[in-house]
Amino acid sequence: MNKRTTLVIGALAGMTAVALGAFGAHALKARLVAAGRLDTYNLAVEYQFYHPPAFWG
């Protein structure tokens, strides 16, 4: 992969992480709390935040 492709993939992964975090914090929070899955969702979003630096590293 060239540098531009790596940058674009990392940026998309970062944008996805931010969008999923915001969606979970606002739109899904009540459902996740009711299902007892808020911690699981937060952990998944946290792991998603680790991917962009991995693409750039």
C-alpha positions as CSV (number, residue, x, y, z in Angstrom):
1,M,0.0,0.0,0.0
2,N,1.2,3.5,-0.7
3,K,1.2,6.3,1.9
4,R,-2.0,7.9,0.6
5,T,-4.0,4.7,0.8
6,T,-2.7,4.1,4.3
7,L,-3.6,7.6,5.3
8,V,-7.1,7.4,3.9
9,I,-7.8,4.0,5.5
10,G,-6.6,5.3,8.8
11,A,-8.7,8.4,8.5
12,L,-11.8,6.4,7.7
13,A,-11.2,4.1,10.7
14,G,-10.8,7.1,12.9
15,M,-14.0,8.7,11.6
16,T,-15.8,5.4,12.1
17,A,-14.6,5.3,15.7
18,V,-15.8,8.8,16.5
19,A,-19.2,8.2,14.8
20,L,-19.7,4.9,16.6
21,G,-18.8,6.5,19.9
22,A,-21.2,9.4,19.4
23,F,-24.0,7.1,18.2
24,G,-23.6,4.9,21.2
25,A,-23.4,7.8,23.7
26,H,-26.5,9.5,22.4
27,A,-28.8,7.3,20.3
28,L,-28.1,3.9,21.7
29,K,-27.3,4.6,25.3
30,A,-30.7,3.7,26.8
31,R,-30.9,0.5,24.8
32,L,-27.4,-0.5,25.7
33,V,-28.0,0.2,29.4
34,A,-31.3,-1.8,29.4
35,A,-29.5,-4.7,27.7
36,G,-26.6,-4.5,30.1
37,R,-24.2,-4.0,27.1
38,L,-22.9,-0.5,27.6
39,D,-19.5,-1.6,28.9
40,T,-19.2,-4.0,26.0
41,Y,-20.0,-1.3,23.4
42,N,-17.7,1.2,25.0
43,L,-14.8,-1.4,24.9
44,A,-15.5,-2.1,21.2
45,V,-15.4,1.6,20.4
46,E,-12.2,2.0,22.4
47,Y,-10.6,-0.9,20.4
48,Q,-11.8,0.8,17.2
49,F,-9.8,3.9,18.2
50,Y,-6.6,1.8,18.2
51,H,-6.8,1.0,14.5
52,P,-5.9,4.3,12.9
53,P,-2.4,4.5,14.5
54,A,-1.9,0.9,13.6
55,F,-2.5,1.8,9.9
56,W,0.0,4.7,10.2
57,G,2.6,2.8,12.2
